[in-house]
Amino acid sequence: MTETSIELRVRYAEIAGDHAYYANYLGWIEACMGKFYRDCKLPFLGFEHTGIRTMVAEAFCKFIRPARYDDLLRITMRFTAAAPKRAKFEHEIRRGDELLAEARTTHVLAVDGKDGLQPFPEDVLALAGTREERVGVLDKPGELSPEPQSVFRNASTFPVRYRETDAVGIVYFSNYLVYFEVGRTELLRAAGLSFTDLKAGGVRMPVARAYCKFLAPLAYGDDVTVKTWIPAVRRRCNWPSATS
């Protein structure tokens, strides 16, 4: 199993309130992926010139403790499993010995001029810890609830901004978590609850877990519709389901 690590400091631009904004954790993971590509001498760097597209298919992150400005973080990535057309990575974000977050991502490969997903080269699959028929990031596939018809929900529509796209012109994967935050904020607003007022009253709503399955890319100028609802409320509340 191949393992790669990097260290970086939390920038002021990555802070929201008094801690790092949750979508930035996926950006730190992607920075570690870049080092993995370099260390393994894989051809995916410069993919926009070669027609090779490596895309995140699923992302799951469990947030354990907040990172704060100027914290020195260590991001570790392990290539744990691979199927012929999907690679699974597991990630940890630590501050010293303190675990801040753990995540799992799956990645797929596409090549310009060829239909559908393409198999990974054998020399890439050989780097994985195990070979499996299928891989995913959820412990229980299908654990997300379908969109209900009988509970309060909200839909928000807005255009993709240029700054939200990446080098190949599609929305960068961590920005989907930003879209989900828009959905949560507008759901509360539609229910007559102001996030600002809640925060002023000492109520905080930190994200404990986030999951996204990427089905089709979004591009600059596309209209995004985020549907948000709360399927259940417990002592530990389920994170709101959202689709776009």
TORVO-623533 format. One record per residue (C-alpha): residue in three letters; x, y, z. Coordinates in steps of 0.5 Angstrom, whole numbers, plus 500, padded with zeros to 3 digits. Each point is the difference from the previous one (the first is absolute). Layout:
TORVO-623533
ALAXYZ/...
This chain:
TORVO-623533
MET500500500/THR503507498/GLU500505505/THR501508499/SER501506505/ILE500507500/GLU501506505/LEU496507499/ARG498505504/VAL493503501/ARG499506496/TYR496506502/ALA496500494/GLU498493502/ILE497502506/ALA492501502/GLY499503506/ASP505497505/HIS502494496/ALA501497493/TYR494500496/TYR498492499/ALA501500492/ASN507502501/TYR502493503/LEU498497493/GLY505505497/TRP506498504/ILE498493498/GLU501501493/ALA507504501/CYS502493503/MET497497494/GLY505504496/LYS506498504/PHE498492499/TYR499501492/ARG507503500/ASP503495505/CYS497494496/LYS502504493/LEU493499498/PRO498504493/PHE494503503/LEU504507502/GLY499504494/PHE494496498/GLU496506497/HIS506499494/THR499493499/GLY493499500/ILE500495506/ARG495502506/THR501498507/MET493502503/VAL498499507/ALA493495500/GLU499500508/ALA502504506/PHE499499507/CYS503504506/LYS499499508/PHE502506503/ILE502499507/ARG504506503/PRO500507497/ALA507503496/ARG502507502/TYR504506497/ASP507498499/ASP499493502/LEU506495497/LEU496494497/ARG502494498/ILE496497494/THR501492499/MET497496494/ARG500493499/PHE498496494/THR496495503/ALA496496495/ALA499500493/ALA495497495/PRO501500492/LYS497507499/ARG500503507/ALA505502505/LYS499501508/PHE504504504/GLU500501508/HIS502507503/GLU502502507/ILE501508502/ARG504501506/ARG503505504/GLY506497504/ASP497493503/GLU493503500/LEU495497494/LEU496506497/ALA496496495/GLU500494496/ALA498499493/ARG499495494/THR499502493/THR500496493/HIS502502494/VAL499498493/LEU503501493/ALA498502493/VAL504502494/ASP498505494/GLY497496494/LYS498494504/ASP493499503/GLY498498507/LEU505499506/GLN507497498/PRO504494504/PHE506503504/PRO507498497/GLU502493503/ASP506504503/VAL495504504/LEU496495503/ALA506496502/LEU501506505/ALA494498504/GLY500497507/THR494495497/ARG497498493/GLU492500501/GLU494499495/ARG497507502/VAL502505505/GLY497506504/VAL500505505/LEU494498504/ASP500495506/LYS493498498/PRO498502493/GLY494503499/GLU499503507/LEU498507497/SER493501500/PRO496501494/GLU497507499/PRO493500504/GLN494503498/SER497501507/VAL505504504/PHE502508499/ARG505501495/ASN503505496/ALA503501493/SER505505498/THR502502493/PHE507504498/PRO505500494/VAL507497501/ARG505506500/TYR507500497/ARG504499506/GLU496494502/THR503496494/ASP507496499/ALA505500495/VAL495496495/GLY494505501/ILE496495505/VAL498502507/TYR506498505/PHE497494504/SER501504507/ASN495505497/TYR494495500/LEU501501508/VAL499507499/TYR494499496/PHE497496506/GLU501505505/VAL496505496/GLY495495500/ARG500499507/THR500508501/GLU494501496/LEU496494503/LEU501504507/ARG498506497/ALA494498497/ALA498497506/GLY501507504/LEU507498503/SER506505499/PHE506497500/THR503506503/ASP495501505/LEU501492502/LYS508502501/ALA498506504/GLY496496505/GLY506495501/VAL497494495/ARG505497495/MET499495495/PRO507497498/VAL500495495/ALA502493502/ARG500496494/ALA499502493/TYR499495494/CYS499502492/LYS499495494/PHE502504494/LEU496497494/ALA501506495/PRO505506499/LEU497507501/ALA504505496/TYR500508500/GLY493503499/ASP496494501/ASP494501505/VAL501496506/THR494498504/VAL501497507/LYS494497504/THR501499507/TRP496497506/ILE501497507/PRO498492500/ALA501500507/VAL502503507/ARG503497505/ARG505501506/ARG505500494/CYS497503494/ASN500496493/TRP503505496/PRO495503495/SER500496493/ALA501505494/THR500498493/SER502505494/
